[in-house]
Amino acid sequence: DVKLKKIKTGAKVKIEDGENKIVVKTGDKEYTINKVRGVVSSIKKGKKELLANDMALTVFRATTDNDRNIRHTWYDNKIDHVHQKTYSYKITGNKIVFNCTLAAVSRVPFMDHTLTYEFFEDGMMKISLSGEIGKRPALKECLPRLGFEFAVNAENDKFTYFGYGPYENYADLKNHTTFGEYESCASDEYVPYIRPQEHGNHTGAKKLSLASGLTFMTDGVFEFNVSEYDTVTLNRAEHIDALRKNGLTNVRIDYKVGGIGSGSCGPYTFGQYRLPNYGKVDFEFFVK
């Protein structure tokens, strides 16, 4: 088990509630939360900015050959472009709680949820997602994934992790891997499929440490992906020569990623490996 540093509950932190943002200063970190979107927009360690863009709650991943029969439904539901809307927020002690929904553009929200940011005196932040998918039915099919997507200001960042590796693995594709501690980098995670597609996922993770300065930990498990390519670029490229790196390291910290299945030549992903379009969601992890 990963030994997490004991966290003092209710630790005092400095929280500044501005017009469009909330700035939290604690330990050696400064966090900025976008009040309109309810997302983390900046993490600074000293004067160094660690995020290249906002952390966003998303559900899409680049499609695979096995998604050929379902991807059109995903596109029809426009889940490749979702947005989080916040309705209210409350600051209590060292916690900031946002009441939100997640929806595709011009679509009925498919998830109602709260996002809670909790801060501690050692500079650590805890992110908790609690919600329900399908409370107002809006999706016709399962979701590709659910989690947080962002980039860090380091090209081809190195990292260590405690989870299933060293090869890419998914809920229904991991018997070739073992659970342990591994080292890698963004470029080594790339898998040169003939048609560019989703790759490089890791399941059952307890900890991920990026050399550029961020560490993610959990008392449960999470899935993660570290890549030289962002989701949009990877999904649009029809051939390898169309891939373009963005000079950053693109990271996902996921609640769940749907299985790969064998839809290109066999049945679609079995039910137990899918992320359903309904049900409760509870996910939390620490950022340090």
N, C-alpha and C positions, 0 to 999 in steps of 0.2 A: 504494500500500500504506500501511496505517496504521503509523506509526512507534511501536513500543512502547518505553517506557523500559527501558534495560538493567537486568535484575534480577540481583542477586547471589545465586547459588545457595548454599543453606545458610546464609542470613542468620540471625543470632541473634534470636530473639523470646522474649517472656516468655509461657509457657504454664502456666496453673494448672488442674490436674486436680481438680475438685470432685466432690461426691457424685453430682449429676445433670447437671452441666454442665461444659464446658471453656471457660475464658476465656483469650483470646489478646490480648495487648497488643503492638502494633507500630506504629511511626510515630505518626500522629495518630489511629489507629483502635483500637477495642476490639471484638473479635468474640466472641460467645457461641455455643457449639455445644451443642445438646441431645443428651446422651449416649444417652438412651432411643430417640430417633427418628433420631439421626444427621444432624440438619439445623441450619442456621444460624438461630438464633432472635433474634439482635440484632446490629446493626452500629451502633456509636456513633463519631461524629467529634467529638472533644472531649466535651462533655456532651450533644450533640444525637443523639437516636435517629433513625436513618434508615429502619428497617423498622417497618411497622405490624403485621406478623404474621410467623410463621415462613416461611422459604423451604421449599416442599414440592415433592418430585419427583412429577409428575402426568402423566397421559396423556390426559385428557379436554379437550374444548373444547365450546362451545355448538354444538349441531347446526345444520345448514343445511337448506334445502329439498331440496338434493341428497342429503342423508343419510336421506331418508324411508324407504328400504328397508333400510338397515343399522343405523340408530340403535336399533332394537329388539334387535338382537343385542348392541350395546354395553350397553344397559340390562340385558339378561339376564346378561351377564358382569359387571355391576356395576362397570364401569371408571370410572364417574363418581364412585365413592367408593373410592379406593385408599389403602393405607397402606404405609409403609416400616417394615420390622422390622429392627433391628440385632441381630447375634449376637455380635459382638466388635469391639473397636477397639484401635488401637495408636498410641502417640505415639513417633515417631522423629525426633529433631532438630526441624526446623521443619514436620514433616508429621503429620497425624492421619488415619489410614486406618480406615474403617468397612467391615465385611463385612455386606452387607444383602440383603434380598429385597424385591420389590414385589408386592403382591397386592391383589385386591379383597376386600371384606368377606366372610368365610366362604368364601373360595375358595383354591385351590392357588396359590402364588406363580407369576407368569408371567415374572418376571425375577430373575435372580441377578446381583448386582453389587457393586462396591466404590466407595465415595465417598471421595476423597482431598482433604483441605484442606491446602494448602501456603501458608505465610505468609512474607513478606519484610520486610526492615527499613524499606522505604519506605511500609509500610502496606498493601501490595497482598496480596490473597488469590487463589490459584489453585484452582479447583474442577475436579476430574477425575472423570468418570463412566466406568467400564469394566465391561461386563457382557454378558450373553447373554439375549435374549428367547426364550422357548420351550424352554429346556433341559428343563423339565418342562411339557409341553404343557398349556395351561390356557385358551387363547383360541381361539375359532372364527373370528375375523376379524382383519383388520388393525387397527392402532391409529389413533386420530384424530391423536395427536401424542405427543411425549415431551420433557419439559423441566421447568424449574423455574418455579414460580408463587408470587407473593408480592405484597404491596402496600407502598407507601411513604407516609410521613406528609405528603403534599402533595396538595391537591385540584387537579385539572386541571393536572398538572405539565407544564412545557415540556421539550423534549428536542431533541437533535441526534443524527443518526445517519449512518453511512457504510454504504450498502447500496442495495438496490433501492427506488425511490420515484418520485414522492411519493405515489402512490396505493397502496391495499392490493394485495398480491400474494401468490401461493401457487406451489407447485412447478409446477403446470400452468396458471397464470394470471398471467403476468408480462411478456408481450410488449408490454404497454402502458406499461411502466415503464422507467426507465434507472438505471444504477448511478452513484451519486454521493453527495454530502454534502447533507443536508437538515435543515430545522428543522420542528418540529411541536409539537403539544400533545395531551393526551389527548382533549379534546373534538373536535379536528379529525380524529381517527382514526375517529370514529363514522360508520358508513354506515347511513342510515335505511331499511333494508329493511322491507317491509310487515310481515313477521313478524320480530321481533328474533332475531338469529342471530350466529354467528361473523363477525367482520369485523376489518379493520385489521392484518392480518399483514404482515410484511416479511421477505423472504428475502435470502440472500447477505450478511448484515450482518457487518461487521468491528468496528464500534464503536457503542456507544449510551451517550450521556451525559445523565443526568437533571439538570435544574436544581436539584433538591432535594439533590443531593450524591453520587450513585452513578454510576460509569462502568463499563461492561462492554466488554471487548476480547477478541480471540482471534487466534491465528495462523492459524486455519482460517476457518470461517464459522459463523454461527448465525442462527436466525430469532428474531424478537421481536414482541411485541404490547404496546401501551400503551393502556389503556382506562379510562374512568370507571366501568365496570361490572365486577363480578366474574363469574366463569364461571357460578356457580349462579344468580344473578339473571338473567343474560342467557339462560340455557337455559330457565328456567321461564316467562319472560314470553311470553304468547301475542300480546300487542299492545303497541305502543309506549307507550301510557299506563300500562302495568303496570311499566315500567322504573323502577328507583329507584337513584340514585347512592349510593355508600357514603361519600362525602366523602374518599376516598383516591384514589390512582392505582394501578391494578392492572397488574402487569407480568408478562410471561412471557419467559424466556430459553430458547429451545428448541433441542434437538438437531435435530429435524425435525418438520414439520407436514404431515400428509397432504394431497394435492391435493383440489381442490373437485369435479372431475368434472362430470357433467351428469345425475345420477341422478333429478332431478325430471321429466325429459322425455326422457332418453336413457340411454346406458350409464353404469355406475358408473365411478369413477376408474380410469384405465389403470394397469396394474401398476407401471410404472416410477415413478409418482408416489405410490405408497402407502407407508406405513410398515408393513412386514410384521410378523406375529405370531411371527416367529422371526428369529434372526441375532444377530451381534455388534454391540455398541454401544460406541463410543469417542468421548467428547466432553469438551472442556475449554475453559474460559474464565477470564479474570481479572476480579476485582472490585476497584475502587479508589475 
